[in-house]
Amino acid sequence: MTFAIQPDEVLARLRTLRAERDAPTKGGRVLSYVYDPGVPELHHLVEEAALEVLHLNGLDPFVYGSLAVVEREIGQTMRSLLHGDDDVVSTCTSGGTESVILAVLAAREANPGRTRIVAPTTRHPAFAKAAHLLGMRLDVVPVTADGVADVDAFVAALDDDVALAVVSAPSYPHGVVDPIEAIAAACAERGIDVHVDACFGGMVLPFLPDVPAWDLAVPGVTSISADLHKYGYGPKGASVLLQRGQDRQRGMMFADADWPGYPVATSTLLGSRQAAGLVAAWAVLQSLGTVGFGELQGRCASIAAAIRATVEGIDGLRVIGEPVGVAIAIAADATSDSPVDPLRLGDALVARGFLAQAQPGLQQVGGPALPTTLHLTVTPALHAHLDELLAALVSTAESVRGVPAATGEAAAPLQALEGTTLDAATAGAILAQLGVEQLGTDRAELIAVIEATPRTVVHRLLVELLARELGD
Ligand SMILES: *Cc1c(COP(=O)(O)O)cnc(C)c1O
């Protein structure tokens, strides 16, 4: 066989790239994106299971029948975990975004003529993407200062053109659960479908004590999404959408036999698809069972409680709302004489080996302004470094106390661009002018620029930044 480059050399280069460019995927010090159970046997199980099915095509479960069994068993497990009756059906997808797009598609097909989605400010961007792709309108209603949907504002936005109401369990930015029973009851009265976005917490909340009803046990909830590639500890590529009613699910599926090729029927957005994520997540579900999950998720909750207690003990910082135990958002305590800027805190934590996520503040229409926050997603692996993190929070808060928040003044000239169309060359020139490459290491300043830039312009610049990172 003639190779342009020997396979070993390609692999060596890949390993170098990983070492030089990637954040760690294990160890719990990256406080977003990756979910490490911190259990070597599970790492091994996931890797072996994924490798076992790496080359099969998930497009056709009639040809690759192991996937049909896996999808069915994931569905049974999730239906019982999330309190679905016999009329609840399951669809396995490649991730939360795909589950959300399919839930919106199902609602659109089940509610002809209805074109609106109503969701709180804290809804995941996947709903904006779904609305954009599916020709729907996303109407955002405010959350309270505690980060949960404002029930009165939500109900006021409901009308007979709403195809789907959306709530989160919990929301990603603040880790707080929306008032699901109240909103679902109001929607049920009006005949409006309700989706619970439990992509983040769907595998955690069932194992925590004292969580108010939030899943398919709540009357009026018509669909729910839960990611297995987050707190299900599978590798990326695994999520589940549960829906009430076979016909709702069938309406979202697709078939085409109107070509001279093989007759096609698909349950999700993709054609040929990788099954490794789902199969590995299934392996974890099977192996851990409810007792094993209970142990790991309990560990997350106690880590989150310890972080919360520490933050609340630091003058100048506060935690948003009542997080349920997977994620925490830290804000400056404006009532303190010496508030601490959470993004300065986040930048200082990087030097201590902890990567928390910077979140811009947001001025809501008809609701309180949401502050700039630092987001921490906690995972069981963080347990090994918890004392170190708690000590780092205390000492970095002291080291950045008094450092003023970033101003975002570089964004001032961008105000005039609101609503204008920017081509790639112009957007690239603006990024260069902003000095985004330098800003990248000063996340506080970068987030301040994002806060201060008109939304349409921010969206265009984010696209440009990504396009240039991935190509040219
Ligand atoms: C992660 C997440 C999603 C989207 O999931 P992806 O797997 O990243 O596509 C949707 N909603 C919430 C609340 C999430 O946390």
PDBQT file of the ligand as one rigid body, heavy atoms in Angstrom, charges set to zero:
ROOT
HETATM    1  C1  LIG A 501     -26.313  21.072  26.203  1.00  0.00    +0.000 C 
HETATM    2  C2  LIG A 501     -27.699  21.619  26.178  1.00  0.00    +0.000 A 
HETATM    3  C3  LIG A 501     -28.465  21.644  24.998  1.00  0.00    +0.000 A 
HETATM    4  C4  LIG A 501     -27.891  21.309  23.640  1.00  0.00    +0.000 C 
HETATM    5  O1  LIG A 501     -27.199  20.180  23.625  1.00  0.00    +0.000 OA
HETATM    6  P1  LIG A 501     -25.940  19.826  22.701  1.00  0.00    +0.000 P 
HETATM    7  O2  LIG A 501     -25.757  18.421  23.120  1.00  0.00    +0.000 OA
HETATM    8  O3  LIG A 501     -24.800  20.721  23.061  1.00  0.00    +0.000 OA
HETATM    9  O4  LIG A 501     -26.350  19.947  21.277  1.00  0.00    +0.000 OA
HETATM   10  C5  LIG A 501     -29.763  22.078  25.099  1.00  0.00    +0.000 A 
HETATM   11  N1  LIG A 501     -30.270  22.511  26.258  1.00  0.00    +0.000 NA
HETATM   12  C6  LIG A 501     -29.559  22.531  27.409  1.00  0.00    +0.000 A 
HETATM   13  C7  LIG A 501     -30.194  23.039  28.667  1.00  0.00    +0.000 C 
HETATM   14  C8  LIG A 501     -28.246  22.094  27.402  1.00  0.00    +0.000 A 
HETATM   15  O5  LIG A 501     -27.522  22.125  28.538  1.00  0.00    +0.000 OA
ENDROOT
TORSDOF 0
